[in-house]
Amino acid sequence: QVQLVESGGGLVQAGGSLKLSCAASGRTCSFLSMGWFRQAPGKEREFVAEVSRSGGGTSYAESVQGRFTISRDNAKNTVYLQMNSLKSEDTAVYYCAARYVVAPWSYWGQGTQVTVSS
């Protein structure tokens, strides 16, 4: 089993930055691909970013490409999402997720709220 706990959410003005963290426990996250998703009010959960087990491979949703950076520290079992140039449309609950390679996203955190004021 894997437990994921997000932190770092909050209220920020448009154009500002936030850094989210996701601490994994229960099983070393070095075996897992890690990702971030988000869900805005009235909308479906959407993919934001993913980082490979080694940290060498990343992918992003087009809407955050160039503004967000996902990274991981396997020694700390922690994944990060650096969010810059935030927009009001980035307002959502952000969820950390984990999966084994070529498997569905099986593990989810409880979410952390990010609110961007315009």
C-alpha positions in Angstrom: 0.0 0.0 0.0 1.0 3.6 -0.6 -0.2 6.6 1.3 0.1 10.1 -0.3 -0.2 13.4 1.6 -0.2 16.7 -0.2 0.8 20.0 1.2 1.6 23.5 0.0 -1.7 24.7 -1.3 -3.2 28.1 -0.5 -4.3 31.4 -1.8 -2.1 33.3 -4.3 -2.6 36.3 -6.6 -2.6 35.8 -10.4 1.0 35.8 -11.6 2.3 34.4 -8.4 3.9 31.0 -7.5 3.2 28.1 -5.3 5.0 24.8 -4.7 3.1 21.7 -3.8 4.6 18.7 -2.1 3.5 15.1 -1.9 5.0 12.8 0.7 4.7 9.1 0.0 4.8 6.4 2.6 4.1 2.7 2.9 6.3 1.8 0.0 9.2 3.6 -1.6 8.0 5.8 -4.4 11.1 5.0 -6.5 9.1 2.1 -7.9 6.3 4.3 -9.0 5.5 6.9 -11.5 4.1 10.0 -9.8 1.8 12.6 -11.0 -0.5 15.5 -10.2 -4.1 16.0 -11.2 -6.6 18.7 -10.4 -10.3 19.2 -10.2 -12.0 22.6 -10.5 -15.6 23.1 -9.2 -18.1 21.6 -11.6 -15.4 20.0 -13.7 -13.9 16.6 -14.1 -10.5 15.7 -12.7 -7.8 16.4 -15.2 -4.2 15.4 -15.6 -1.6 18.0 -14.9 1.9 16.4 -14.9 3.7 13.1 -14.5 7.3 12.3 -13.6 9.0 8.9 -14.2 10.4 6.7 -11.5 13.9 8.1 -12.0 12.8 11.6 -12.4 14.3 11.8 -15.9 11.1 11.8 -17.8 8.2 14.3 -17.4 5.0 15.1 -19.2 2.6 18.0 -18.8 -0.9 19.0 -19.8 -0.8 21.6 -22.5 -2.5 24.2 -20.2 0.5 24.2 -17.8 3.4 23.5 -20.1 6.1 26.1 -19.5 4.6 27.3 -16.2 4.6 24.2 -14.0 7.5 21.9 -13.2 7.2 18.5 -11.7 10.2 16.9 -9.8 10.9 14.2 -7.3 13.3 13.3 -4.6 13.3 9.6 -4.1 15.6 9.8 -1.1 12.8 11.8 0.6 9.9 9.9 -1.1 8.6 13.3 -2.1 7.2 14.7 -5.3 6.9 18.4 -6.0 4.9 20.6 -8.3 6.4 24.1 -8.8 3.7 26.4 -10.2 4.6 29.7 -11.7 2.7 32.4 -13.5 -0.5 31.2 -11.9 -3.8 32.1 -13.5 -7.3 32.1 -12.1 -8.1 29.1 -14.2 -5.5 27.1 -12.2 -7.8 27.3 -9.2 -8.7 23.7 -8.2 -8.1 21.0 -5.7 -4.7 19.4 -6.6 -4.2 15.7 -6.1 -1.1 13.7 -6.0 -1.2 10.2 -7.6 1.0 7.2 -8.1 1.0 4.2 -10.3 3.2 1.3 -11.3 4.6 1.6 -14.9 1.9 1.1 -17.6 -0.8 0.6 -14.9 -3.8 2.7 -13.9 -3.4 5.5 -11.4 -4.0 3.4 -8.2 -3.0 5.6 -5.3 -4.4 9.1 -4.5 -3.8 11.7 -1.9 -6.6 13.6 -0.2 -6.0 16.8 -2.2 -4.9 20.3 -1.5 -6.8 23.5 -2.4 -5.1 26.0 -4.7 -6.9 29.3 -5.2 -5.7 32.0 -7.6 -7.3 35.4 -7.2 -7.4 37.7 -10.2 
